[in-house]
Amino acid sequence: MTDPVKPGAVALITGAASGIGRAAALALASKGMRVALADLPGEKLDSAAKEAGGLKIEVDLSRPGGAAAMRAALLQALGAPALLMNNAASRAGRGFDAAPEEWRAAFEVNFWAVAEACRIFLPDMAEAGGAIVNTGSKQGITNPPGHPIYNAAKAALKSWTEGLEHELRGRPGPRVSAHLLIPGWTTTGDAAHRPGAWLPEQVVDRMLAGLAAGDFYILCPDDETTEEMDRKRILWAAGDVAENRPPLSRWHPDWKERAAASCS
Ligand SMILES: NC(=O)c1ccc[n+]([C@@H]2O[C@H](COP(=O)([O-])OP(=O)(O)OC[C@H]3O[C@@H](n4cnc5c(N)ncnc54)[C@H](O)[C@@H]3O)[C@@H](O)[C@H]2O)c1
């Protein structure tokens, strides 16, 4: 396993206009990587690209063909990436009565655009090797109530990225590795920073350490949820199936006290 973070190598980051993606672009640029920042067009993307000194790629990843257009722009300007960070996300379609078009748009960005980007960039990356980081979520693992389409897309992304890594590690030639970045509660977008949350830079530091160590699961705590609490919550969620409990039992009236005691 070689660390893809090297001076002169190319990094493509989606969702780079804001939050974790923006912090990643700045951190990777500061390490001498040639960075490309992909996001929806707008002032945020303009200023992030300027600050990182990187290539700006305006793209709507909810549209079919978005990933292919992004690839064409990258290859023409900088060449194949050593690091592909699929990080853009849509939070559209909250609740079970949201409009199906919103659910589809959320899945397009959070799952399909990522799967498509991996598929089309892999042959480019296979020549020199590199790493793919897909940004997942604890919501795709522990499945809290409130935003089922986001949880479902992130669960799909986890499953798909696990399968991808299994497939890639058996391939001959320069190694391309896959990784699942799992942020905790992180202050991003236009939100004011609140006690308990991590800053995007902390998530990126954890990602860089995880990549250097060759970790597949790059699981981030925050100032409210420790690594030990995460471990217990993940095991509790898996226990719903193994123990034949109701789904989402951590929030079920008959189970939540036992879950709280077990996960604290
Ligand atoms: N912030 C958290 O607490 C948290 C927790 C767990 C996981 N995550 C994940 O971290 C990643 C980064 O999120 P963030 O919190 O930094 O959010 P953010 O809103 O600050 O950044 C997300 C970026 O994705 C871009 N994006 C959305 N739709 C797009 C589209 N159709 N085409 C191109 N770009 C699009 C947005 O414009 C935005 O710049 C996401 O995958 C998110 O699911 C965040």
The ligand as a Gaussian input file, in Angstrom:
#p B3LYP/6-31G(d) Opt

LIG

0 1
 N      -21.069000      17.379000       8.122000
 C      -21.328000      16.250000       8.733000
 O      -21.672000      16.226000       9.949000
 C      -21.215000      14.947000       7.972000
 C      -21.387000      13.750000       8.701000
 C      -21.278000      12.552000       8.020000
 C      -21.003000      12.537000       6.669000
 N      -20.858000      13.710000       5.990000
 C      -20.549000      13.632000       4.544000
 O      -19.418000      14.435000       4.280000
 C      -19.439000      14.832000       2.898000
 C      -19.200000      16.327000       2.809000
 O      -20.307000      16.994000       3.374000
 P      -20.187000      18.354000       4.180000
 O      -20.763000      18.122000       5.504000
 O      -18.823000      18.882000       4.041000
 O      -21.299000      19.199000       3.408000
 P      -21.305000      20.544000       2.601000
 O      -22.743000      20.811000       2.331000
 O      -20.496000      21.591000       3.276000
 O      -20.585000      20.112000       1.228000
 C      -21.205000      19.282000       0.287000
 C      -20.865000      19.796000      -1.098000
 O      -21.473000      18.920000      -2.078000
 C      -21.899000      19.738000      -3.146000
 N      -22.951000      19.143000      -3.953000
 C      -24.235000      18.884000      -3.581000
 N      -24.948000      18.488000      -4.647000
 C      -24.101000      18.483000      -5.712000
 C      -24.271000      18.201000      -7.093000
 N      -25.468000      17.866000      -7.596000
 N      -23.197000      18.287000      -7.904000
 C      -21.985000      18.667000      -7.405000
 N      -21.770000      18.970000      -6.115000
 C      -22.826000      18.893000      -5.278000
 C      -22.431000      20.999000      -2.440000
 O      -22.561000      22.091000      -3.357000
 C      -21.419000      21.208000      -1.352000
 O      -20.378000      22.097000      -1.739000
 C      -20.803000      14.390000       2.357000
 O      -20.641000      13.187000       1.629000
 C      -21.622000      14.161000       3.619000
 O      -22.648000      13.218000       3.396000
 C      -20.953000      14.920000       6.605000

